[in-house]
Amino acid sequence: MRAVCVCGAFVPFALWVSRENPRLRRIILGMIAATWGGSLFALVFFGKSGLFEMWFYVGMIVFLLYLS
């Protein structure tokens, strides 16, 4: 549930960044898709082991580091 709330907060931020810099639109969508896809993959194949949350948070941190 926390991951859904965190991603829900990142969506308006990502939209704002893509409006400010349209060149980053594909990169932003790709990073968010890779983060969500990887965390759902880990959830399905590894169960509720906490790996999916770790993948999600690390993915979001890498995304923010890329933007900064």
BELHU-V548732 format. One record per pair of residues at least 24 apart in sequence whose C-alpha atoms are under 10 Angstrom apart, sorted by the first residue. I is the first residue (numbers start at 1). J is the second residue. If there is no record, write none. Layout:
BEGIN
((I & J) (I & J))
END
This chain:
BEGIN
((1 & 53) (2 & 53) (3 & 36) (3 & 39) (3 & 52) (3 & 53) (3 & 54) (3 & 56) (3 & 57) (4 & 36) (4 & 56) (6 & 56) (6 & 57) (6 & 60) (7 & 32) (7 & 35) (7 & 36) (7 & 56) (7 & 57) (7 & 60) (10 & 60) (10 & 64) (14 & 64) (14 & 67) (17 & 67) (24 & 67) (27 & 63) (27 & 66) (27 & 67) (28 & 63) (28 & 64) (28 & 66) (28 & 67) (31 & 59) (31 & 60) (31 & 62) (31 & 63) (31 & 64) (31 & 66) (32 & 56) (32 & 59) (32 & 60) (32 & 63) (34 & 59) (35 & 59) (35 & 60) (35 & 62) (35 & 63) (36 & 60))
END
